[in-house]
């Protein structure tokens, strides 16, 4: 009986192949891109395919719901649908996707377009039911492996967090990672710089000023890029320099060495909260009272600038200018006059004369009242937390109707959130009132001409709540509202 030939008919035009190379972030069984390329090229040569293109995804996940690989995979599938390629070649099917939905959609789109997805090392004949079943089993095994790896990493991360360490050893600016101890330790070069950035911010310098300084002095982010206001805020807000780290959206106490004291960290948070409520332009303003001056008539902010024919700096009611007399009569006040009035008032506070003779007593009373309110609110927080615990125990022993339990739980949780925010606000209020206004005012007056504008402004904000101005002729009326005033 003659032997049947195993040779295949050679098509008139070789199938056009697109090679897909992906290296996973998980590093599980990672195969170098070069090795994947060689295997795909050898397979294409043996099959008579024309390798007309490559698409790579280096350090990109094939299992996560969000990955930079998915747009690349969509691009490859769309190229098959457009008739640009006949075959997609991968080293293993897992390099296409370990995500069940992404895999199923990609296979369906490719085959609907008349194309094929083939593996250089897992040669399956998908023209048969057995071959399609085998490919499906391989896909399910890939998804299972991705889930198993994810579960292992979750356990590892949970153990690190429980031990007071961030979930991973990713770089932290101001620190270096000690691989032997598996711990972040202060970097002798960038660590002191990071600590100084906190102190400079608390002293009044804006994020924009600090970013310019970092870039001008050659400091770069952990990824090697230039600093931006967003990247610097992210580093400062992370709290890592205070001995904390972020886990599950919450700051946790860490075992790494802090670069700043608890006092500096709290002062940073307070300053950050105050500045968040202000327009960004006031942080960069060249005018020392920006953000402090309010219109006495409408209560709106007064903006600084050189308005009118005379180019001397002034503060003008924004609402009066932009919305007209129906909203506010508006008007402006000379910046020089306001600063003279302010310096005179600071002198009175520093000398404890006239109506400022009891400033220190009033400030102490204000701080004491804020602290007492914080303690009262803390007791309320404990009460609501206990109520949540009792509700959970009751539901566990004698289950309540689901709707009843959910409504009661949500109401208590909302109340707890409001109380916790109030406790934090009371703490900021207590910390925001100067302990010794007389000394603070005196030090500010003595160094007034030497301090940068932003430093003067930040010290003033620790003493002043606002400056109310009623514009008019021959002279504007001015009222200062101090931090210790009721």
C-alpha positions in Angstrom: 0.0 0.0 0.0 1.6 3.3 -1.0 2.5 5.7 1.8 0.4 8.8 2.0 2.4 12.0 1.5 2.7 14.3 4.6 3.5 17.3 2.5 1.1 20.2 2.4 0.2 22.2 -0.6 2.1 25.5 -0.7 -0.2 28.5 -1.0 0.4 30.9 -3.8 0.8 33.7 -1.3 2.4 33.0 2.1 0.1 33.8 5.1 1.1 37.2 6.7 1.9 36.8 10.3 2.1 39.3 13.2 4.2 38.2 16.2 3.0 39.0 19.7 5.6 39.2 22.4 4.6 39.9 26.0 6.5 39.7 29.3 4.3 39.6 32.3 4.7 41.9 35.3 4.3 38.9 37.6 7.6 37.5 36.4 6.1 34.0 36.7 8.1 31.7 34.4 9.2 34.8 32.6 10.7 34.1 29.2 12.9 36.8 27.7 11.4 38.7 24.7 14.4 37.6 22.5 13.7 33.9 23.2 10.0 34.3 22.4 11.0 36.0 19.1 13.3 33.2 18.1 10.7 30.5 18.8 8.1 32.4 16.8 10.4 33.1 13.9 11.4 29.4 13.7 7.8 28.3 13.8 6.9 30.8 11.1 9.7 29.6 8.9 8.8 26.0 9.3 5.2 26.8 8.4 6.0 29.1 5.4 4.6 32.2 7.1 5.7 35.7 6.1 6.6 37.5 9.4 5.5 41.0 8.4 5.2 42.6 11.8 5.8 42.5 15.6 3.9 43.9 18.6 5.6 43.9 22.0 4.3 44.4 25.5 7.2 44.5 28.0 6.4 44.3 31.7 2.7 44.2 31.0 0.1 42.0 32.8 -2.1 39.6 30.9 -4.5 38.9 33.7 -5.4 42.2 35.4 -8.6 44.0 34.5 -6.6 47.1 33.6 -3.4 46.6 31.7 -1.4 48.5 29.0 -1.4 45.2 27.1 -5.1 45.3 26.3 -5.0 48.2 23.8 -2.1 46.4 22.1 -4.0 43.2 21.8 -7.0 45.1 20.5 -4.7 46.7 17.9 -3.5 43.3 16.8 -7.0 41.8 16.5 -8.2 44.9 14.6 -5.3 44.5 12.1 -6.5 40.9 11.4 -10.1 42.2 11.0 -8.8 44.8 8.6 -7.1 42.2 6.5 -3.6 43.3 7.2 -2.6 39.9 8.8 -3.8 36.3 8.5 -2.2 34.8 11.6 -1.3 36.0 15.1 1.7 34.1 16.5 2.6 33.9 20.1 5.2 31.9 22.1 2.5 30.4 24.3 -1.3 31.0 24.4 -0.8 32.6 27.8 1.1 35.4 26.2 -2.1 36.5 24.5 -4.1 36.7 27.7 -4.7 35.0 31.0 -7.9 36.9 31.5 -10.9 34.7 30.6 -13.0 37.5 29.0 -10.2 39.1 27.1 -9.1 35.7 25.7 -12.6 34.7 24.6 -13.3 38.0 22.9 -9.9 38.1 21.1 -10.3 34.5 19.8 -13.9 35.1 18.7 -12.9 38.3 16.8 -9.9 36.8 15.1 -11.8 33.7 13.9 -14.8 35.6 12.8 -12.5 37.6 10.6 -11.1 34.4 9.1 -7.8 34.7 10.9 -5.9 32.3 13.2 -4.2 32.5 16.6 -1.3 30.0 16.8 1.2 29.1 19.5 4.8 28.3 18.6 5.2 25.9 21.5 1.7 24.6 21.9 0.8 23.3 18.5 -2.9 22.6 18.5 -5.0 21.8 15.4 -8.1 24.0 16.0 -9.8 22.7 12.9 -10.9 19.7 15.0 -13.2 19.6 18.0 -10.4 17.9 20.0 -8.0 20.7 19.1 -10.5 23.4 20.1 -11.1 21.6 23.4 -7.4 21.3 24.1 -6.9 25.0 23.4 -9.8 25.8 25.7 -8.3 23.7 28.5 -5.0 25.5 28.0 -6.8 28.9 28.3 -8.5 27.8 31.5 -5.2 26.5 32.9 -3.7 29.9 32.2 -6.5 31.7 33.9 -6.2 29.4 36.9 -2.5 30.0 37.1 -3.0 33.8 37.0 -5.5 33.5 39.9 -3.2 31.3 41.9 -0.3 33.7 41.5 -2.6 36.6 42.5 -3.7 34.8 45.6 -0.1 34.1 46.6 0.9 37.7 46.1 -2.1 38.9 48.2 -1.0 36.7 51.0 2.6 38.0 50.8 1.3 41.6 50.7 -1.0 41.0 53.7 1.9 39.6 55.7 4.1 42.6 54.9 1.4 45.1 55.8 0.7 43.2 59.1 4.5 43.5 59.8 4.3 47.3 59.3 5.8 47.3 55.8 4.4 48.5 52.5 3.0 45.7 50.3 6.0 45.9 48.0 9.6 47.1 48.0 8.9 49.6 45.3 11.2 52.7 45.4 10.2 55.5 47.8 11.8 58.9 47.3 14.0 59.8 50.2 14.7 56.1 50.9 16.6 53.1 49.5 15.5 49.5 49.8 17.6 47.2 51.9 17.0 43.8 50.2 18.5 41.8 53.0 16.3 43.3 55.7 13.4 43.8 53.2 13.0 47.3 54.6 13.1 50.9 53.3 15.9 52.8 55.0 16.6 56.6 54.8 18.8 57.5 51.8 21.7 59.6 53.0 21.4 62.0 50.1 17.7 62.5 49.2 16.4 61.7 52.7 17.5 65.1 54.3 16.2 66.9 51.2 12.7 65.3 51.6 12.6 66.3 55.3 13.6 69.8 54.4 10.8 70.0 51.7 8.2 69.3 54.5 9.7 72.1 56.7 9.8 74.5 53.8 6.2 73.8 52.8 5.1 74.3 56.4 7.1 77.6 56.5 5.0 78.9 53.6 6.8 77.9 50.3 4.4 76.7 47.6 4.6 73.3 45.9 5.4 75.2 42.7 8.4 76.9 44.2 9.7 73.6 45.6 9.2 71.8 42.3 11.3 74.5 40.5 14.0 74.1 43.2 14.1 70.3 42.8 14.4 70.4 39.0 17.0 73.3 39.1 19.2 71.4 41.5 19.1 68.1 39.5 16.9 66.0 41.7 14.7 63.5 39.8 11.8 61.3 40.7 12.2 57.6 41.4 11.4 56.9 37.7 14.1 59.4 36.6 11.8 62.1 35.3 11.4 65.7 36.1 9.3 66.8 39.1 5.8 68.3 38.7 3.5 69.7 41.3 1.4 66.5 41.1 4.3 64.1 41.6 5.7 66.2 44.6 2.3 66.4 46.2 1.9 62.6 45.8 5.3 62.0 47.6 4.5 64.5 50.4 0.9 63.3 50.9 2.0 59.7 51.1 3.3 60.3 54.6 6.0 57.7 54.2 8.6 60.2 55.6 6.5 60.4 58.8 6.9 56.6 59.4 3.6 55.7 57.8 2.6 53.9 54.6 -0.6 53.6 52.5 -2.5 50.2 52.5 -6.1 49.7 51.5 -6.6 53.5 51.1 -5.6 54.1 54.8 -2.4 55.3 56.4 -0.8 52.6 58.5 2.0 52.8 61.1 5.2 51.5 59.6 8.4 50.0 61.1 10.7 52.1 58.8 12.6 55.0 60.3 10.8 58.4 59.9 12.5 61.4 58.4 10.3 64.0 60.0 8.7 64.4 63.5 5.1 63.9 64.3 4.8 67.7 64.9 6.1 68.5 61.4 3.8 65.9 59.8 0.7 67.3 61.6 1.8 70.9 60.7 2.1 69.7 57.0 -1.4 68.2 57.1 -2.9 71.4 58.6 -1.1 73.6 56.1 -2.2 71.3 53.2 -5.8 71.4 54.4 -5.8 75.2 54.6 -4.2 75.6 51.2 -6.6 73.1 49.6 -9.5 75.5 50.2 -7.6 78.4 48.6 -7.2 79.2 44.9 -3.8 78.0 43.6 -3.0 81.5 42.5 -2.8 82.7 46.1 0.1 80.2 46.7 2.1 81.7 43.9 1.1 85.3 44.4 3.7 88.0 44.9 1.4 89.9 47.2 1.8 89.1 50.9 -1.9 89.4 51.8 -3.3 87.3 49.0 -6.2 85.1 50.2 -6.6 87.0 53.5 -8.4 90.1 52.3 -12.2 90.0 52.1 -14.7 92.5 51.0 -16.7 93.9 54.0 -19.8 94.4 51.9 -20.3 91.1 50.2 -17.8 88.8 52.1 -16.1 87.8 48.8 -12.4 87.7 48.2 -10.4 90.7 47.1 -7.7 90.0 44.5 -4.4 91.8 44.3 -3.0 93.5 41.2 -2.1 96.8 39.6 -5.4 98.2 38.5 -6.4 101.5 37.1 -4.2 104.3 35.9 -2.0 104.4 38.9 0.1 101.2 38.8 0.6 100.9 42.5 -0.6 97.5 43.9 -4.2 97.3 45.1 -6.8 94.8 46.4 -10.1 94.9 44.5 -13.4 93.1 45.2 -13.7 90.4 42.6 -17.5 90.2 42.8 -17.9 93.9 42.3 -15.7 93.9 39.3 -16.9 90.8 37.6 -20.7 90.9 38.5 -21.3 94.6 38.9 -23.0 96.8 41.4 -26.1 94.6 41.6 -24.0 92.1 43.5 -21.5 94.5 45.3 -20.5 98.1 45.1 -16.9 96.8 44.8 -14.0 99.3 45.0 -10.4 98.8 45.9 -7.9 99.6 48.6 -4.2 100.4 48.3 -1.9 97.5 49.2 0.6 99.8 50.9 -2.1 101.2 53.2 -3.3 97.7 54.2 0.3 96.6 55.0 0.8 99.7 57.1 -2.3 99.0 59.1 -1.3 95.4 59.4 2.2 96.2 60.7 0.7 98.6 63.3 -1.7 95.8 64.4 1.1 93.3 64.7 3.0 95.8 66.8 0.1 96.1 69.1 -0.2 92.3 69.5 3.6 92.0 70.0 3.5 94.8 72.7 0.2 93.6 74.2 -1.3 97.1 74.2 -4.8 98.4 73.9 -7.4 95.8 72.8 -4.6 93.2 72.3 -3.6 93.1 75.9 -5.4 89.8 76.5 -4.3 88.2 73.2 -2.3 85.4 74.9 -5.1 84.6 77.3 -7.7 84.6 74.5 -5.5 82.3 72.4 -5.0 79.9 75.2 -8.8 79.8 75.9 -9.5 79.2 72.2 -7.1 76.3 72.1 -8.5 74.8 75.4 -12.1 75.1 74.0 -11.0 73.4 70.7 -9.3 70.6 72.6 -12.3 70.1 74.9 -14.6 69.9 71.8 -12.2 67.3 70.3 -12.4 65.2 73.4 -16.2 65.3 73.4 -16.3 64.4 69.8 -13.9 61.5 70.4 -16.2 60.1 73.0 -19.0 60.3 70.5 -16.9 58.4 68.0 -16.3 55.7 70.5 -20.1 55.5 71.2 -20.9 55.1 67.5 -18.2 52.5 67.0 -19.6 50.5 69.9 -23.1 50.8 68.4 -21.7 49.4 65.1 -20.1 46.5 66.9 -23.3 45.7 68.8 -25.3 45.8 65.6 -22.9 43.3 63.9 -23.1 41.0 66.9 -26.8 41.1 67.0 -27.0 40.4 63.3 -24.7 37.5 63.6 -26.7 35.9 66.5 -30.2 36.9 65.5 -30.1 37.9 61.8 -32.1 41.0 61.0 -33.9 41.5 57.7 -31.2 42.5 55.1 -32.8 45.9 54.4 -33.1 46.8 58.1 -29.5 45.8 58.8 -28.1 47.7 55.8 -30.1 50.9 56.7 -29.0 50.8 60.3 -25.4 50.1 59.4 -25.3 52.9 56.8 -26.8 55.4 59.1 -24.3 54.6 61.9 -21.4 54.6 59.3 -22.4 58.0 58.0 -22.6 59.4 61.5 -19.2 57.9 62.3 -17.6 59.5 59.2 -19.1 62.9 60.1 -17.8 62.6 63.7 -14.3 61.6 62.6 -14.1 64.6 60.3 -15.3 66.8 63.1 -12.6 65.4 65.4 -9.9 66.1 62.8 -11.3 69.7 62.3 -11.2 70.3 66.1 -7.6 69.1 66.2 -6.7 71.5 63.4 -8.5 74.3 65.2 -6.5 73.6 68.4 -3.2 73.4 66.5 -4.1 76.5 64.4 -4.3 78.9 67.3 -0.8 80.2 68.1 0.4 79.3 71.6 2.3 82.6 72.0 0.8 85.2 69.7 2.9 88.0 71.2 6.1 86.2 70.5 5.0 85.1 67.0 4.0 88.6 66.1 7.3 90.0 67.5 9.4 87.5 65.6 7.5 88.2 62.4 8.0 92.0 62.7 11.7 91.6 63.4 12.3 89.4 60.3 9.7 91.0 58.1 12.1 92.5 55.5 14.3 89.4 55.4 11.5 86.7 54.9 10.3 85.7 51.5 6.7 86.7 50.7 5.4 83.2 51.0 6.9 82.7 54.4 5.5 86.0 55.7 2.1 85.0 54.3 2.1 81.6 56.0 3.0 83.1 59.4 0.3 85.7 59.0 -2.2 82.9 58.3 -1.3 81.4 61.7 -2.2 84.7 63.4 -5.0 86.0 61.1 -8.3 84.5 60.0 -9.0 87.3 57.6 -8.9 91.1 56.9 -12.2 92.7 56.2 -12.2 95.9 54.1 -15.0 98.4 53.4 -13.8 100.5 50.6 -14.6 104.2 50.5 -13.2 107.7 50.5 -11.3 109.4 52.0 -10.2 106.2 53.7 -11.2 102.5 53.7 -12.3 100.9 56.9 -10.3 97.8 58.0 -11.0 95.1 60.6 -8.6 92.3 61.5 -10.0 89.0 62.6 -7.4 87.1 64.7 -7.0 83.4 65.2 -8.0 83.6 68.8 -11.2 85.7 68.2 -14.5 84.0 68.7 
